[in-house]
Amino acid sequence: MSAEQDPSQAYAEFVKGIWKENPVFVQVLGMCPMLAVTNTAMNAVAMGGATFFVLVGSSFLVSLLRRYIPAQVRISTYIIIIASFVTIADYVLQAALPAIHKELGAFISLIVVNCLILGRQEAFASKNTVKVAVADAVGMAIGFLFAMLCLGSLREILGNGSLFGFDLFGPRFEPWVVMILPPGGFIMLGVLLLFFNYVKVRRQKRAAEIARVAALEQEAA
Amino acid sequence: MEQPNLLYIFVSALLINNFTLYYFLGLCPFFGVSGRIATAFRLGLATIFVMVITAIAAWALDRWVLVHAPYLQLISFIVVIASTVQFVEMVIKKASPVLFKALGIFLPLITTNCAILYLALTASKKGYDLVTGLVFAVGAGAGFTLALVLMAGLREEAELSDIPSIVKGTAMNLIIAGLLSLAFMGFAGLFSSSA
């Protein structure tokens, strides 16, 4: 598998994570942090950034060491690599952005058990060269960040009438408070997934229609 | 350090600050294994067991090891959890191969159930002693099981009803979970804030 080494493959791995195999909207992975810290857009970005660092770092290290990690203890090895990167991210955030670190609380530490990260190590980084693995990790992390930002902005706009802390609608806006509370997170993500399903089903229908028309035309000719 | 009221800790972890519906912890098994009530219940029991062992181990680590090396907290906790899960997996495989098959991939995935790591981190952050930690663990585990079983019941019910095809699957489960979480918010008034 690792023999293939043309630049377009790295690019393809990079792009697929952002939309076609978006970790949140399509694969529905890493939902715990996804819902817990997306009550404001700023938290979502901080969390996405920390996840980005951990995912890219661990993918790099795992793919670098892939020949030396024995198969029997690979999961424990991945977890320890991930935990080390999370500890770094935790301490850096604590020093650089103490206010946000406090708000995110334990969820920074919980990046260790984000199934998205472990999933990428097991399914991808352990079988591919460093370059491709990092491209894949960057794509997935950007897809995750994008999803977090979508959900965080929508919840902040609806639940608080602001975006990144800036007031959008003025004092007459009646905030839809439930959106920044836990139930709002579940329902909002449900609605977003519905939208994605709708787009997918429509696209499939259109493709089927085009194929049918093409077949008819061929028959007529 | 003064320890808070045990009953308060238990009810709070069970209902008010339910790990799954309030803190969004353990969502992967919550959506993954909530297809059947019986399976959901047994996974809940396995999770409670892992939580209790983890609480004891976290307390011991906190007391004797981590005072010397606080930066090892995350790594040592996760190693303890992973070994406990491995142990539970071996026991279940031996005792009930049927259950082992039904739980499938979600059994090893208890390791990455964030509820368990969160439990260990919170207990150590709040300085709970052994008894308080155990009560907290049982309450949180029971809360997780309760949410899982309720969700499984709702999903079994929903399977029989006529639902548009684009809503089926995760989208509908998320919305059901949202309503369940809304219902659990009603417990917030159970204690006054001074309790």
Interface residues (C-beta under 8 A of the other chain):
Chain A: V28 L29 M31 C32 L35 A36 I75 S76 I79 I80 A83 S84 V86 T87 D90 Y91 A106 S109 L110 V112 V113 N114 C115 L118 V178 L181 P182 P183 G184 G185 F186 I187 L189 G190 V191 L193 L194 N197 Y198 V201
Chain B: L21 Y22 Y23 F24 L25 G26 L27 C28 F31 Y71 L74 I75 I78 V79 A82 P108 L109 T111 T112 N113 C114 L117 Y118 L121 T122 K125 S165 I166 V167 G169 T170 A171 M172 N173 L174 I175 A177 G178 L179 S181 L182 M185
